[in-house]
Amino acid sequence: MKKVRHWRDLSPRQRVGAIVGVSVQLALAAAAWRDLATRPAALVNGPKAVWSLLIGVNFVGPLAYFAGGRRARGELDQAGRN
């Protein structure tokens, strides 16, 4: 059976790496949720509720949202005309 590692078992370098990783992940998620909350539904590819849940999935969710979940703000006029 694998031994469980605790925070106190990590070296200072590993602790810094963990803190940086968590900070980046939380910053990405916060930016994605803020963008999603302020972006009109017409400029989101898919349901906003689904994206809201997916953004919470580690680094993958926010990156997926920024890569494929948004439409350009300039498309609002085109989306409104359709």
C-alpha positions in Angstrom: 0.0 0.0 0.0 1.2 3.5 -0.9 2.2 5.8 2.0 0.0 8.9 2.3 2.1 12.1 2.0 1.3 15.0 4.2 2.1 18.7 3.9 4.9 18.3 6.5 6.5 15.6 4.4 7.0 18.0 1.4 10.3 19.8 0.9 10.2 23.6 0.8 10.5 23.5 -3.0 7.6 21.1 -3.3 5.5 23.3 -1.0 6.2 26.4 -3.2 5.3 24.4 -6.3 2.0 23.3 -4.8 1.1 26.8 -3.7 2.0 28.2 -7.1 0.0 25.5 -8.9 -3.1 26.1 -6.7 -2.8 29.8 -7.1 -2.7 29.6 -10.9 -5.6 27.2 -11.0 -7.8 29.4 -8.7 -6.9 32.5 -10.7 -7.8 30.8 -14.0 -11.1 29.6 -12.5 -12.0 33.0 -11.1 -11.2 34.7 -14.4 -13.3 32.2 -16.3 -16.3 32.4 -13.9 -16.1 36.2 -14.0 -16.1 36.3 -17.8 -18.9 33.8 -17.9 -21.0 35.8 -15.5 -20.6 39.0 -17.4 -20.8 37.6 -21.0 -24.3 37.5 -22.6 -25.6 34.0 -23.2 -25.6 34.7 -27.0 -21.8 34.9 -26.8 -21.3 31.5 -25.1 -20.9 28.3 -27.0 -23.4 26.0 -25.1 -25.3 26.5 -21.9 -23.8 28.8 -19.3 -24.8 26.4 -16.5 -22.7 23.6 -18.0 -19.7 25.9 -18.5 -20.0 27.0 -14.9 -19.7 23.5 -13.7 -16.9 22.6 -16.1 -14.8 25.6 -15.1 -14.4 23.9 -11.7 -12.5 21.0 -13.2 -8.8 21.7 -12.5 -6.9 23.5 -15.2 -8.8 21.8 -18.0 -12.2 23.5 -17.4 -11.0 27.2 -17.5 -8.7 26.5 -20.4 -11.4 24.8 -22.3 -13.8 27.7 -21.7 -11.3 30.3 -22.8 -10.3 28.1 -25.9 -13.8 27.1 -27.1 -16.6 28.3 -24.8 -16.6 31.9 -25.8 -17.6 33.8 -29.0 -16.0 37.1 -29.9 -17.7 40.2 -28.5 -18.1 41.4 -32.1 -20.4 38.5 -32.8 -23.1 39.9 -30.6 -24.5 41.9 -33.5 -24.5 38.8 -35.7 -26.0 36.6 -33.0 -28.8 39.1 -32.4 -29.7 39.2 -36.1 -30.0 35.4 -36.5 
